[in-house]
């Protein structure tokens, strides 16, 4: 076996330029497969981190995926709101540690506005420090913007902005009640990056003269006058809930679903997120399938290169047969040669993937909030690498079988 391995290596080295292109194509296929798998895994973790500190999401009765989408990812709209008394009752529950209400619906230049309490920044990411600069809102017309909002609109602390009523391009603005940006958040790779955060009282203040989604005719309440009104919220869109003991999650969920004053529902974010991934998981599977096809094309190139070189090597193979090499040895020789090329390609591709993560990881974190960490391969990545090696070895058997059928009758002279 050692002799065959040495012969296979020297034979491959004599054709190093041609085979190096095949090694490169296999390396790129490996890089693509590992890259897609790592990004897919990190994206899933980023999605999960958007609700990592939350045990329950409470809202009006609707589908669990719909409640998750509009309360956490700000996609779609709520079928109904929940009353402020219900939020207070939830806060008073003996199993509840904290409640963060959310009021949604308004927007700012295409970005959603999230009205909440300062506790949002303490609990939504398990106590992680979210502020990049400035402070959390404390004044009535203070706003804290996400990283994407600040970057795309060029906002900084001290910027004056106005909010629009509802979402869309033709929505009227609350121009008479401008806000001041007091804080900019770090990039998290979650919907927090694309939101403008204000206080619940501010959401009430800008809608005092609005009824049924339209301003009341002849009624104008200035930014100074709104401070004289009771700005306690009448209702909110949803509430994020943290429990004292996570083992009590089902009892609290049952209490929410049987709440007598209004129809509510509580969902487990992780379960709802799994349901969401079942819907959008087709896309990630398609990406993996495309990467697999690239790998197949690369291995087909390996087979083509070795098969194309067989005619030129018939004299070499005949010499090996003449000095005593059996047909089994010839088959093993070509299989080993293909395996060497495959292993080199996979190793180079894995090294390129590691270097790419090390080099681009900080940039991706800063620009897109995608935290790619240089770490040992996961089980799925080991399976992908093993699949590539197995497929390369099987592909290398085809030229070996072809050479196996070449007979010594070809002679020591090339055919004319």
Secondary structure, DSSP 8 states (H G I E B T S, - for coil): -HHHHHHHHHHHHHTHHHHHHHHHHHHHHHHHHHHHHHHHHHHHHHHHHTTTT-SEEEEESS-HHHHHHHHTS--S--S--EEHHHHHHHHHSTTEEEEEEEB---EETTEEEEEE-TTHHHHTTTT---EEEE----STTEEEE-HHHHHHHT--TT-EE--BSSSSTT--B-TTS-EEEEEEE---SSGGGGEEEEEHHHHHHTTTTEETTEE-TT----TTGGGGS----SEESEEEEEES-GGGHHHHHHHHHT-SSS-EEEE-HHHHHHHHHHHHHHHHHHHHHHHHHHHHHHHHHHHHHHHHTTTTTHHHHHHHHHTT--HHHHHHHHHHHHHHHHHHHHHHHHHHHHHHHHHHHHHHHHHH----------HHHHHHHHHHHHHHHHHHHHHHHHHHT--GGG-SS---
